[in-house]
């Protein structure tokens, strides 16, 4: 058994102009692939751990032997985070959420504009590499950020939506202008997929 690199659910140019084709090719085909390869390498000889879904592996990170735990956090988190990231984007998407997710975002953050501003702030203020997240934690929606490839699963949270703020996610097009990348990113957010993740999280199946 081993983890595998998922195919993109769209062409590498589908997110233009928000995310350029070369960034997608490198981000998916090299960076994400490296996380998968290194995760399998770290778990070599650990068939019980290799058999677990990635979300379960990260939720139960304390059960991973200490000698390989950080490698699993780095690469398992990278695999889980990126697998979600591809899923929650789509060409010609954007707009605003609908249904229960929209209602709960409004209840939690006052309105959609405030929600967007708080996600952007979480991404801008994450020093160095990391992610800005919308998670379900203790039954409530929360916005937070994490360093490197740390996964919300490790803290018992369910990641509903996350935006990658590692430089490799945006530097070819935006250079050091992370705020511009975060503004552009909303045009490719797939609210249908995020709404499905939210429903699963509330049902305890994410």
FIMIVEX-604563 format. One line per 8 residues: number of its first residue (from 1); their letters; for each residue z, x, y of N, C-alpha, C. Coordinates in steps of 0.1 Angstrom, whole numbers, plus 2048, in hexadecimal, padded with zeros to 3 digits. Example, Ala and Ser with C-alpha at 12.3 -4.5 7.8 and 13.67 -1.06 7.14 Angstrom:
% residues 2
1 = AS = 84E 884 7C7 84E 87B 7D3 84E 884 7DF ~ 847 880 7EA 847 889 7F5 84F 881 800 $
% end
This chain:
% residues 206
1 = XXXXXXXX = 800 808 7F4 800 800 800 800 809 80C ~ 7FA 804 817 7FA 80B 823 7F6 802 82F ~ 7FA 805 83B 7F6 7FD 846 7E8 801 84A ~ 7E1 7F7 850 7D3 7FA 854 7D0 7F6 862 ~ 7C6 7FC 868 7C2 7F9 876 7BB 7EC 876 ~ 7C0 7E2 87E 7B9 7D5 87E 7AC 7D6 887 ~ 7A2 7CE 883 796 7CE 88C 799 7C7 899 ~ 792 7CB 8A3 793 7C3 8B0 78D 7B5 8AE $
9 = XXXXXXXX = 793 7AB 8B4 78E 79E 8B2 782 79B 8BC ~ 77D 7A5 8C2 772 7A4 8CB 76B 7B2 8CC ~ 760 7B2 8D3 759 7BF 8D5 760 7C8 8DF ~ 75E 7D5 8DE 766 7DE 8E7 762 7DC 8F6 ~ 757 7D5 8F9 754 7D3 907 757 7C5 90B ~ 75E 7BD 903 761 7AF 906 76B 7AD 911 ~ 773 7B7 914 77D 7B6 91F 779 7BC 92C ~ 76C 7C0 92D 767 7C5 93A 767 7B9 944 $
17 = XXXXXXXX = 769 7BC 951 76C 7C9 957 77B 7CC 957 ~ 784 7C3 953 792 7C6 954 796 7D3 94C ~ 791 7D4 940 793 7E0 937 786 7E5 933 ~ 783 7F1 936 775 7F6 933 773 7FA 924 ~ 767 7FA 921 763 7FC 913 768 809 90D ~ 767 814 914 76B 821 90F 77A 821 90D ~ 782 81B 916 790 81A 914 793 813 907 ~ 78C 808 905 78F 800 8F8 78B 808 8EC $
25 = XXXXXXXX = 780 80F 8EC 77C 817 8E1 786 822 8DD ~ 78B 829 8E7 795 833 8E5 7A2 82E 8E2 ~ 7A6 823 8E9 7B4 81D 8E7 7B5 818 8D9 ~ 7AB 810 8D4 7AC 80A 8C7 7A8 814 8BC ~ 79D 81B 8BE 797 823 8B3 79E 831 8B1 ~ 7A5 835 8BB 7AC 842 8BA 7BB 841 8BB ~ 7C0 83B 8C6 7CF 83A 8C7 7D5 831 8BD ~ 7D0 825 8BC 7D6 81B 8B2 7D4 821 8A4 $
33 = XXXXXXXX = 7C8 826 8A1 7C6 82C 894 7D0 837 891 ~ 7D3 83F 89B 7DD 84A 899 7EA 845 895 ~ 7EE 83A 89C 7FB 834 899 7FC 82F 88A ~ 7F1 829 886 7F0 824 878 7F1 830 86E ~ 7E9 83A 871 7E8 845 867 7F6 84C 867 ~ 7FC 84E 872 809 855 872 814 84D 86D ~ 813 83F 86E 81D 837 868 81C 838 858 ~ 810 837 853 80E 839 845 813 846 840 $
41 = XXXXXXXX = 811 851 848 815 85E 844 824 85F 844 ~ 82B 859 84E 839 859 84E 83F 851 842 ~ 839 847 83E 83E 83E 833 839 842 825 ~ 832 84D 824 82D 852 817 839 854 80E ~ 838 84E 802 843 84F 7F8 84E 844 7FA ~ 84B 83B 803 855 830 806 84E 822 803 ~ 84B 81F 7F7 843 813 7F4 84A 806 7F8 ~ 858 806 7F8 85F 7FA 7FC 85C 7F7 80B $
49 = XXXXXXXX = 85D 802 813 85B 801 821 84C 7FE 825 ~ 843 804 81D 835 801 81F 831 7F3 81C ~ 839 7EC 814 835 7DE 810 83A 7D4 81A ~ 842 7D8 824 847 7CF 82E 83D 7CC 839 ~ 83C 7C0 83E 834 7BE 84A 839 7C6 855 ~ 831 7CA 85E 835 7D3 869 840 7CD 871 ~ 840 7C0 874 84B 7BA 87C 858 7BB 874 ~ 858 7B9 867 864 7BA 85F 869 7C9 85F $
57 = XXXXXXXX = 860 7D2 85D 864 7E0 85D 86B 7E4 86A ~ 866 7DF 875 86C 7E3 882 879 7DB 884 ~ 87A 7CF 880 887 7C7 881 892 7CE 879 ~ 88E 7D4 86E 897 7DA 864 897 7E9 866 ~ 895 7EE 872 893 7FD 874 89F 805 870 ~ 8AB 7FF 870 8B7 806 86C 8B7 809 85D ~ 8AE 802 855 8AD 805 847 8A3 810 844 ~ 89C 815 84E 892 820 84C 89A 82D 84C $
65 = XXXXXXXX = 898 836 842 89F 843 842 89F 84A 84F ~ 8AA 850 853 8AB 856 860 8A1 861 862 ~ 89D 868 857 894 873 859 886 86F 85D ~ 882 862 85B 875 85D 85F 876 852 869 ~ 882 84E 86D 884 842 875 87C 843 882 ~ 87D 84E 889 877 84F 896 868 84F 895 ~ 862 855 88A 854 854 888 850 846 886 ~ 858 83E 87F 854 830 87C 856 828 889 $
73 = XXXXXXXX = 860 82B 891 861 824 89E 855 827 8A7 ~ 851 834 8A8 846 838 8B0 838 832 8AB ~ 836 833 89F 829 830 899 828 821 894 ~ 833 81D 88E 834 80E 88B 834 805 897 ~ 83C 80A 8A1 83B 802 8AE 82E 802 8B4 ~ 827 80E 8B4 81A 80F 8B9 810 806 8B2 ~ 811 805 8A5 809 7FC 89D 80B 7EE 8A0 ~ 818 7E9 8A0 81B 7DC 8A3 818 7D8 8B1 $
81 = XXXXXXXX = 81B 7E0 8BB 818 7DD 8C9 809 7DB 8CB ~ 801 7E5 8C6 7F3 7E4 8C9 7EC 7D8 8C1 ~ 7F1 7D6 8B5 7EC 7CA 8AD 7ED 7BD 8B5 ~ 7F9 7BC 8BC 7FB 7B0 8C4 7F2 7B1 8D1 ~ 7F1 7BD 8D7 7EA 7BE 8E3 7DB 7BA 8E2 ~ 7D5 7BE 8D7 7C7 7B9 8D5 7C6 7AA 8D4 ~ 7D0 7A5 8CD 7D0 796 8CA 7D1 78E 8D6 ~ 7D9 792 8E0 7DC 78A 8EB 7D3 78C 8F7 $
89 = XXXXXXXX = 7C7 792 8F5 7BD 793 8FF 7B0 78E 8FA ~ 7A7 78A 903 79A 785 900 791 785 90C ~ 784 787 90A 77B 786 915 77A 778 91A ~ 779 777 927 778 76A 92E 784 761 92C ~ 790 768 92B 79C 761 92A 7A3 760 937 ~ 7B0 762 938 7B7 762 945 7BC 754 947 ~ 7BE 751 954 7C3 744 958 7D2 743 956 ~ 7D7 737 952 7E5 735 951 7E8 72F 943 $
97 = XXXXXXXX = 7F4 730 93E 7F7 72A 931 7F9 71B 932 ~ 7F8 714 927 7FA 706 927 805 703 91C ~ 809 6F6 91B 811 6F2 911 820 6F7 912 ~ 827 6F8 907 835 6FC 907 837 709 90D ~ 82E 713 90B 830 720 911 830 71F 920 ~ 826 718 926 826 716 934 832 70F 939 ~ 837 705 932 843 6FE 937 84F 707 937 ~ 850 710 92C 85C 718 92B 85B 724 934 $
105 = XXXXXXXX = 84F 729 938 84E 733 942 852 72E 94F ~ 84E 722 952 853 71C 95F 862 71A 95F ~ 867 715 954 876 713 954 87E 720 955 ~ 878 72B 94F 87F 738 94F 87D 740 95B ~ 871 73F 962 86E 748 96D 869 741 97A ~ 86C 734 97B 869 72C 986 85B 727 987 ~ 851 730 986 843 72D 986 83B 738 981 ~ 82E 736 97F 826 740 978 824 74C 981 $
113 = XXXXXXXX = 823 74A 98E 821 755 997 82D 75F 996 ~ 839 759 996 845 762 995 845 769 987 ~ 841 762 97D 841 768 970 837 774 970 ~ 82B 772 975 821 77D 976 827 789 97E ~ 82D 786 989 833 791 991 83E 799 98A ~ 846 792 982 850 799 97B 84B 7A1 96F ~ 840 79C 969 83A 7A4 95E 834 7B1 964 ~ 82D 7AF 970 827 7BB 977 832 7C5 97B $
121 = XXXXXXXX = 83D 7C0 980 847 7C9 984 84D 7D0 978 ~ 84F 7CA 96D 853 7D0 961 84A 7DB 95D ~ 83D 7D9 95E 833 7E3 95B 833 7EF 964 ~ 834 7EC 971 833 7F6 97B 83F 7FF 97B ~ 84B 7F9 978 857 801 979 85B 808 96C ~ 853 806 961 855 80D 955 851 81B 957 ~ 85A 824 958 857 832 95A 851 839 94E ~ 846 840 950 83F 846 945 837 83C 93D $
129 = XXXXXXXX = 838 83D 930 830 835 927 839 82A 921 ~ 833 81E 91F 83A 813 919 832 806 91A ~ 83A 7FB 91A 834 7EE 91A 83C 7E4 923 ~ 836 7DA 928 83D 7CF 92E 83B 7C3 925 ~ 846 7BC 923 847 7B1 919 84B 7A4 91E ~ 846 799 918 84C 78C 918 851 78A 909 ~ 85E 788 908 864 787 8FB 86C 77A 8FA ~ 86E 775 8ED 878 76B 8EB 884 771 8E5 $
137 = XXXXXXXX = 88F 770 8EC 89C 777 8E8 8A7 76C 8E9 ~ 8AE 76A 8DF 8B9 760 8DE 8B4 753 8E3 ~ 8A8 74F 8E0 8A3 742 8E3 89D 741 8F1 ~ 89D 74C 8F9 899 74B 907 88E 755 909 ~ 885 752 913 87A 75B 917 880 765 920 ~ 87D 772 91E 881 77D 927 876 787 929 ~ 876 78C 935 86C 797 938 874 7A4 938 ~ 86E 7AE 932 875 7BB 931 86A 7C6 92F $
145 = XXXXXXXX = 86E 7D2 92F 865 7DD 92B 86C 7E6 921 ~ 864 7EE 91A 869 7F7 911 861 804 912 ~ 868 80F 90D 862 81C 90E 859 81F 902 ~ 84F 827 904 847 82D 8FA 841 821 8F1 ~ 843 822 8E4 83E 817 8DB 84A 80F 8D5 ~ 855 80F 8DC 861 808 8D7 85D 7F9 8D6 ~ 861 7F2 8CC 85D 7E4 8C9 868 7DB 8CC ~ 866 7CF 8D2 870 7C5 8D4 876 7C1 8C6 $
153 = XXXXXXXX = 86E 7C2 8BC 873 7BE 8AF 880 7C6 8AB ~ 881 7D2 8AF 88C 7DB 8AC 899 7D6 8B2 ~ 898 7CE 8BD 8A3 7C9 8C4 8A6 7BA 8C1 ~ 89F 7B5 8B6 8A1 7A7 8B2 89A 79D 8BB ~ 890 7A2 8C2 888 799 8CB 87B 797 8C5 ~ 874 78C 8CA 867 789 8C5 85D 78B 8D1 ~ 854 795 8CF 84A 797 8DA 840 78C 8DB ~ 83F 785 8E6 836 77B 8E8 829 780 8EF $
161 = XXXXXXXX = 82B 789 8F8 820 78F 900 824 79D 904 ~ 81B 7A7 904 81E 7B4 909 812 7BA 90F ~ 814 7C2 91A 809 7C9 920 80D 7D8 91F ~ 803 7E0 91A 804 7EE 918 803 7F5 925 ~ 80D 7FD 929 80C 805 935 80D 814 932 ~ 809 818 926 806 826 924 7FA 829 92C ~ 7F9 836 930 7ED 83A 938 7E0 838 930 ~ 7E1 83A 923 7D4 839 91B 7CF 82B 91B $
169 = XXXXXXXX = 7D7 821 920 7D2 813 920 7CA 810 92C ~ 7CB 819 937 7C4 815 943 7BE 821 94B ~ 7C1 82D 948 7BF 838 951 7B0 83B 953 ~ 7A8 839 949 799 83C 94B 793 834 956 ~ 798 827 958 793 81E 962 79B 81E 96F ~ 7A8 81E 96D 7B1 81C 979 7B8 829 97D ~ 7B7 834 976 7BE 840 979 7CD 83D 97B ~ 7D3 841 986 7E1 840 987 7E5 832 98E $
177 = XXXXXXXX = 7DC 829 98E 7DE 81C 995 7E2 811 98B ~ 7EE 814 985 7F3 80A 97B 7F4 7FC 981 ~ 7F9 7FA 98D 7F9 7EC 992 7EC 7E5 992 ~ 7E1 7EC 995 7D3 7E6 995 7D0 7E2 987 ~ 7D3 7EA 97D 7D1 7E7 96F 7D8 7DA 96B ~ 7E5 7DA 96F 7ED 7CE 96C 7E8 7C1 972 ~ 7E3 7C2 97E 7DD 7B7 985 7D0 7B2 97E ~ 7C8 7BC 97A 7BB 7B8 973 7BD 7B3 965 $
185 = XXXXXXXX = 7C8 7B7 95F 7CB 7B3 951 7CC 7A4 94F ~ 7D1 79D 959 7D3 78F 957 7C6 787 954 ~ 7BA 78D 958 7AD 787 956 7A9 786 947 ~ 7B0 78E 93F 7AC 78E 930 7B8 789 928 ~ 7C2 784 92E 7CD 77F 926 7C9 772 91E ~ 7CC 772 911 7C8 767 909 7D4 75E 907 ~ 7D5 754 90F 7E1 74B 90F 7E2 743 902 ~ 7D6 740 8FC 7D7 738 8F0 7DE 740 8E5 $
193 = XXXXXXXX = 7DA 74D 8E3 7E0 756 8D9 7EF 758 8DC ~ 7F2 759 8E9 800 75B 8ED 809 74F 8EA ~ 803 743 8ED 809 737 8EA 80C 735 8DB ~ 803 73A 8D3 805 739 8C4 810 743 8C0 ~ 811 74E 8C6 81C 758 8C3 829 752 8C8 ~ 829 74B 8D3 836 744 8D7 83A 73A 8CE ~ 831 732 8C9 835 727 8C0 83B 72D 8B3 ~ 834 738 8AE 839 73F 8A2 847 745 8A4 $
201 = XXXXXX = 849 74B 8B0 856 751 8B3 861 746 8B4 ~ 85E 73B 8BA 868 730 8BA 86B 72A 8AC ~ 861 72B 8A3 863 726 896 869 731 88D ~ 86A 73D 892 870 748 88A 866 74E 880 ~ 859 74D 883 84F 752 87A 847 75D 87F ~ 84A 762 88B 842 76D 892 846 77A 88C $
% end
